Amino acid sequence: MPIRTTLIGLIALVGLAACGSEAGDNAPARPEPETTTTTSAVATTTTSATTTTAADDLAEAVTAFHQWVAALAEGRIDLAWDLMASSSQMAFGSYERFSEMRTGLAEGWGSWVVVEGASYSLDEDQSGRVLLIASGVIRPEGNPQHREVGVPLVIENGRLVVSPFEEFGNVANGLQQAAAGVEQPPVPSESGDGRRVVYSNSDQRVWLVEADGTVTDTYLVSGKRGVPAPGGYEVFSKSELAYAGHDDITMSHMVRFAHGANLPIGFHAIPNDGNGRPLQTEEALGEYRSAGCVRQSPGHAADLFAWADIGTRVVVLP
């Protein structure tokens, strides 16, 4: 069928910001995928390994999507990994990290197995990627919600696969980034002891601190001045992806630890608007930019999500 050239919004989401899911257990290690070049139907390139194009057959695209979400819903994490494009595998950085998030993925993306009033079409975004547009009423964690997602499609090694996590940014690189040659501020002495996340509101900085006092990481964030109130909190909910509840804004790696007037407050990646554009740049982290939650770079958000279990202590300083 013809491909219409319009910008598609929502790339991926799982549940409302008030919902959360705990990461599953680690699975055995798997070999990393071979390097593969992926391109769209608009510009196809060939490497010695693979020729990759985007699909233009709606039925084939819907089948690929259904197979992937069904694998997630059934807990067949190996199959879900294999049905996903190498670009999305690289965004996660490893199969182990993908497996750790199996519960949230099953409750979120897996809810697309049963869709009321389902509608599917093919479209193209401004980058030339071909997307499967899926819409209808799904029930993540039992909550009926009308949603629309645009899932990139590519053909790798002769088969059609989905690439739903290209919008994550380079998570693998983000987790490895360090401020080489730049001395980082020490964890504040008034933050207590033990394994904890420390958030200094005035400094707009987070520290991940191990039980022995070792600082695993520290980085700038963007929150809201004076929110939440200084004090001790605990992580009570996590979602791989979350929906802000307005303007089709989504965010990844939500880790909730406090309660606001209407919605929980948590750490998450810089949100994307309804067209998939980030609401701020990573360069602007360190400034007050949020309505209440604490924004992080995609890589640091993924790191904190994996590091902080339910019950992890969070210390908020003025």
C-alpha positions as CSV (number, residue, x, y, z in Angstrom):
1,M,0.0,0.0,0.0
2,P,1.2,3.6,-0.5
3,I,3.2,5.1,2.3
4,R,2.0,8.6,3.4
5,T,4.7,11.1,4.4
6,T,3.7,12.5,7.7
7,L,5.4,12.8,11.1
8,I,4.3,10.2,13.6
9,G,4.2,10.9,17.3
10,L,4.4,8.4,20.1
11,I,7.2,5.8,19.5
12,A,6.7,3.7,22.6
13,L,4.9,3.8,26.0
14,V,3.9,1.6,28.8
15,G,1.2,2.6,31.2
16,L,0.4,5.8,33.1
17,A,2.9,7.5,35.3
18,A,1.0,6.3,38.3
19,C,1.7,2.6,37.3
20,G,4.9,0.7,37.8
21,S,6.5,-2.7,37.4
22,E,9.4,-4.4,38.9
23,A,12.3,-5.7,36.8
24,G,12.5,-9.5,36.4
25,D,15.4,-11.8,37.2
26,N,18.5,-11.9,35.1
27,A,18.5,-14.5,32.3
28,P,21.6,-16.4,31.1
29,A,23.9,-14.4,28.9
30,R,23.5,-14.4,25.1
31,P,25.9,-13.6,22.4
32,E,25.8,-10.0,21.1
33,P,24.2,-9.6,17.6
34,E,26.4,-9.3,14.6
35,T,26.9,-5.8,13.3
36,T,24.1,-5.0,10.9
37,T,23.3,-1.8,8.9
38,T,19.7,-0.8,9.0
39,T,18.1,1.7,6.6
40,S,14.6,2.7,5.5
41,A,12.8,2.0,2.2
42,V,13.6,5.6,1.2
43,A,17.4,5.0,1.1
44,T,18.6,1.5,0.9
45,T,22.3,0.7,1.3
46,T,24.2,-2.5,1.0
47,T,27.1,-3.8,3.1
48,S,29.0,-7.0,2.9
49,A,26.9,-8.4,5.7
50,T,23.3,-7.4,5.0
51,T,21.0,-5.4,2.8
52,T,18.3,-3.7,4.9
53,T,15.1,-2.1,3.7
54,A,11.9,-1.2,5.4
55,A,8.7,-3.2,4.7
56,D,5.8,-1.9,2.6
57,D,3.5,-4.8,3.2
58,L,1.0,-4.1,6.0
59,A,0.0,-7.7,6.7
60,E,3.6,-8.7,7.1
61,A,4.3,-5.7,9.4
62,V,1.3,-6.5,11.6
63,T,2.4,-10.1,11.9
64,A,6.0,-9.1,12.9
65,F,4.6,-6.7,15.5
66,H,2.2,-9.3,16.9
67,Q,4.9,-12.0,17.1
68,W,7.1,-9.6,19.1
69,V,4.5,-8.5,21.6
70,A,3.2,-12.0,22.0
71,A,6.7,-13.2,22.9
72,L,7.0,-10.5,25.5
73,A,3.5,-11.3,27.0
74,E,4.4,-15.0,27.2
75,G,7.7,-14.3,28.9
76,R,9.7,-15.7,25.9
77,I,12.4,-13.1,26.3
78,D,14.9,-15.0,24.1
79,L,12.4,-15.0,21.2
80,A,11.5,-11.3,21.8
81,W,15.2,-10.4,21.6
82,D,15.6,-12.3,18.3
83,L,12.5,-10.6,16.8
84,M,13.9,-7.2,17.5
85,A,16.2,-5.2,15.1
86,S,19.9,-4.9,16.0
87,S,19.5,-1.1,16.4
88,S,17.1,-1.7,19.3
89,Q,19.4,-4.4,20.7
90,M,22.3,-1.9,20.7
91,A,20.1,0.7,22.4
92,F,19.8,-1.7,25.4
93,G,23.5,-2.5,25.3
94,S,23.1,-6.2,26.2
95,Y,20.6,-9.1,26.3
96,E,21.0,-9.2,30.1
97,R,19.7,-5.6,30.5
98,F,16.7,-6.5,28.2
99,S,16.0,-9.6,30.2
100,E,16.1,-7.6,33.5
101,M,13.2,-5.5,32.2
102,R,11.1,-8.5,31.1
103,T,8.3,-7.8,33.6
104,G,7.8,-4.2,32.6
105,L,8.0,-5.1,28.9
106,A,5.4,-7.8,29.4
107,E,3.0,-5.6,31.2
108,G,3.5,-2.7,28.8
109,W,4.3,-3.8,25.2
110,G,2.8,-7.3,26.0
111,S,-0.6,-5.7,26.5
112,W,-0.7,-5.0,22.7
113,V,-1.5,-8.8,22.3
114,V,-5.2,-7.9,22.9
115,V,-6.4,-4.7,21.4
116,E,-9.9,-3.5,21.3
117,G,-10.8,-1.5,18.1
118,A,-7.4,-2.2,16.6
119,S,-6.3,-0.2,13.6
120,Y,-3.1,-0.6,11.7
121,S,-1.4,1.4,8.9
122,L,2.0,2.1,7.4
123,D,3.5,5.6,7.5
124,E,6.9,7.3,7.2
125,D,8.5,9.8,9.6
126,Q,10.7,12.8,8.7
127,S,13.8,10.7,8.9
128,G,12.6,8.3,6.2
129,R,11.9,5.4,8.6
130,V,8.8,3.3,7.8
131,L,6.6,2.8,10.8
132,L,3.8,0.5,11.7
133,I,1.1,2.7,13.2
134,A,-1.0,0.7,15.7
135,S,-3.9,2.2,17.6
136,G,-6.7,0.9,19.9
137,V,-7.6,0.3,23.5
138,I,-5.1,-1.8,25.4
139,R,-5.0,-2.7,29.1
140,P,-1.6,-2.4,30.6
141,E,-1.7,-3.6,34.2
142,G,-5.5,-4.0,33.7
143,N,-6.1,-0.3,33.0
144,P,-8.0,0.4,29.7
145,Q,-6.2,3.1,27.7
146,H,-6.6,4.2,24.1
147,R,-3.1,4.4,22.6
148,E,-1.3,4.9,19.3
149,V,2.3,3.9,18.7
150,G,4.6,4.1,15.7
151,V,7.0,1.2,15.5
152,P,10.0,1.4,13.1
153,L,10.3,-1.6,10.7
154,V,13.4,-2.9,9.0
155,I,14.4,-6.1,7.1
156,E,17.6,-7.7,8.4
157,N,19.1,-10.8,6.9
158,G,16.0,-11.3,4.8
159,R,13.4,-11.1,7.5
160,L,11.2,-8.3,8.8
161,V,11.8,-7.2,12.4
162,V,10.6,-4.4,14.6
163,S,12.9,-1.7,16.1
164,P,10.8,-0.1,18.9
165,F,13.6,1.3,21.0
166,E,15.5,3.5,18.5
167,E,14.3,6.6,20.4
168,F,16.1,5.5,23.6
169,G,19.3,7.1,22.3
170,N,22.6,5.3,22.7
171,V,21.9,3.7,26.1
172,A,24.9,1.5,25.9
173,N,27.3,4.4,25.4
174,G,25.4,6.5,28.0
175,L,26.1,3.9,30.7
176,Q,29.8,3.9,29.9
177,Q,30.2,7.7,29.9
178,A,32.5,9.2,32.5
179,A,33.7,12.8,33.0
180,A,37.2,12.0,32.0
181,G,39.7,14.3,33.7
182,V,37.0,16.2,35.5
183,E,36.8,15.8,39.3
184,Q,33.2,15.2,40.4
185,P,31.6,16.6,43.5
186,P,31.7,14.2,46.5
187,V,28.5,12.8,47.9
188,P,27.1,15.3,50.5
189,S,28.1,14.3,54.0
190,E,24.6,15.1,55.3
191,S,23.0,12.5,53.1
192,G,23.4,9.7,55.7
193,D,24.9,6.3,55.0
194,G,24.1,3.0,53.4
195,R,23.1,2.2,49.8
196,R,21.0,5.1,48.5
197,V,20.2,7.6,45.8
198,V,21.1,11.1,46.8
199,Y,19.3,14.0,45.0
200,S,20.5,17.6,45.8
201,N,17.8,19.9,44.6
202,S,19.9,23.0,44.8
203,D,22.8,21.4,42.9
204,Q,20.5,19.5,40.5
205,R,22.7,16.5,40.9
206,V,22.2,12.8,41.7
207,W,24.6,10.4,43.3
208,L,24.3,6.6,43.3
209,V,26.0,5.4,46.5
210,E,26.8,1.8,47.5
211,A,26.5,0.4,51.0
212,D,30.2,0.9,51.6
213,G,30.0,4.6,50.6
214,T,31.5,4.1,47.1
215,V,29.9,6.4,44.6
216,T,28.8,4.4,41.5
217,D,27.9,7.4,39.5
218,T,27.0,11.1,39.8
219,Y,25.6,13.4,37.2
220,L,23.4,16.5,36.6
221,V,19.7,16.3,36.3
222,S,16.7,18.7,35.8
223,G,14.0,18.8,38.4
224,K,11.8,21.5,39.9
225,R,13.0,23.9,42.6
226,G,12.0,22.7,46.1
227,V,10.2,19.5,44.8
228,P,9.9,17.1,46.5
229,A,10.5,18.3,50.0
230,P,13.8,17.4,51.6
231,G,13.8,14.1,53.4
232,G,14.0,10.4,53.2
233,Y,12.0,8.4,50.6
234,E,12.0,4.9,49.1
235,V,11.5,3.6,45.5
236,F,8.0,2.1,45.4
237,S,7.3,1.6,41.7
238,K,9.2,1.3,38.4
239,S,8.1,1.3,34.7
240,E,10.2,0.8,31.7
241,L,8.1,3.4,29.9
242,A,5.5,5.8,31.3
243,Y,2.9,8.2,30.0
244,A,2.6,11.7,31.5
245,G,-1.2,11.8,31.1
246,H,-1.3,14.9,28.9
247,D,-0.1,16.1,25.5
248,D,1.1,12.6,24.5
249,I,4.3,13.1,26.5
250,T,6.2,9.9,27.3
251,M,9.3,9.1,29.3
252,S,11.5,6.0,29.7
253,H,12.9,4.3,32.8
254,M,10.5,5.8,35.4
255,V,11.6,5.2,39.0
256,R,9.0,6.5,41.5
257,F,9.9,7.5,45.0
258,A,7.6,10.3,46.2
259,H,4.0,11.4,45.9
260,G,3.0,14.8,44.4
261,A,-0.3,16.5,44.6
262,N,-1.8,14.5,41.7
263,L,0.8,12.0,40.4
264,P,3.9,10.3,41.8
265,I,7.3,11.9,41.5
266,G,10.2,9.9,40.1
267,F,13.5,9.8,38.2
268,H,13.2,9.3,34.4
269,A,14.8,10.0,31.1
270,I,14.2,13.4,29.4
271,P,10.6,13.2,28.2
272,N,9.5,13.1,24.5
273,D,6.6,15.1,23.2
274,G,3.9,13.6,20.9
275,N,6.1,13.9,17.9
276,G,9.0,12.0,19.6
277,R,11.1,15.1,20.2
278,P,12.8,15.5,23.6
279,L,11.5,18.3,25.8
280,Q,15.0,19.5,26.5
281,T,18.6,18.8,25.5
282,E,21.1,16.9,27.6
283,E,23.2,20.0,27.6
284,A,20.5,21.7,29.7
285,L,20.6,19.2,32.5
286,G,21.6,21.0,35.7
287,E,18.8,23.6,35.2
288,Y,15.3,23.5,36.7
289,R,13.2,22.3,33.8
290,S,10.7,19.8,35.2
291,A,7.1,20.1,36.5
292,G,8.1,17.9,39.4
293,C,10.0,14.7,38.4
294,V,13.7,14.4,38.0
295,R,14.9,14.3,34.3
296,Q,18.1,12.4,33.4
297,S,19.9,11.6,30.2
298,P,18.7,8.4,28.5
299,G,21.9,6.5,29.5
300,H,21.8,7.6,33.2
301,A,18.1,6.9,33.4
302,A,18.7,3.4,32.2
303,D,21.5,3.0,34.7
304,L,19.5,4.2,37.7
305,F,16.5,2.1,36.6
306,A,18.7,-1.1,36.7
307,W,20.6,0.0,39.9
308,A,17.6,1.0,42.2
309,D,15.4,-1.9,43.3
310,I,12.0,-1.4,44.9
311,G,12.7,-0.3,48.5
312,T,16.0,1.5,47.6
313,R,16.4,4.5,49.8
314,V,16.3,8.0,48.2
315,V,17.6,11.0,50.1
316,V,16.5,14.4,48.9
317,L,18.6,17.4,50.0
318,P,17.6,21.1,49.8
